[in-house]
């Protein structure tokens, strides 16, 4: 500013630095909001399509791509734990890790039902369709947090892997499915080449699921209202992505709206995440 007052042509440089500072301050503000008990942990993301066959399965795969792109753009690593192909397109189920500091804190906002409205590419009559997919995000619990799992409470099934993965995984019973009988929580993995590794991944996911299950049970018992998990009943969507007859993404919890749908589906979720974290912080203060 001193150089500008002296008549030096520094306007463009000043504007550039101001823009960089604005981005920096925005990122710091977001990190300050990451105050949840498990916000600093890695995230385990699970996506399931709703009713509607191919249309919803394709939407589930679009969501997976959106989160993988967001992770890539923000310097997080990802690892696919389980992937079930859709019948004609898309996917029936996917579970993947997002690895990095505060991955869970950022992605916790995505838990819930996501709704897509578009002209279906699978409809010869080019009619408008509405599709739903559910997203669940869990913190990856590290070894410092004890989650007791009794072997007698587990039913472990092995089966032949299907879909992508090469000749080896399709010809051996390497896939593993573990059912925790007391809670009926089911986890599965088929993406590793050995049964042992698939079981190891399953147990990691089961630990996260059981930890989250116990947290939710404690909240119910004490009637403590905590908005890290909002209503995820089927049909109670947290966000709508409309491609027809207009183009807009709207978060129904925070009222945040963005018109550039393509950019959002390409991983630009930061506005929605920050708006959710701000809403969560405001609700915590008002309790």
Order of alpha helices (4+ residues) and beta strands (2+ residues): alpha-alpha-beta-alpha-beta-beta-alpha-beta-beta-beta-alpha-beta-beta-alpha-beta-beta-beta-alpha-alpha
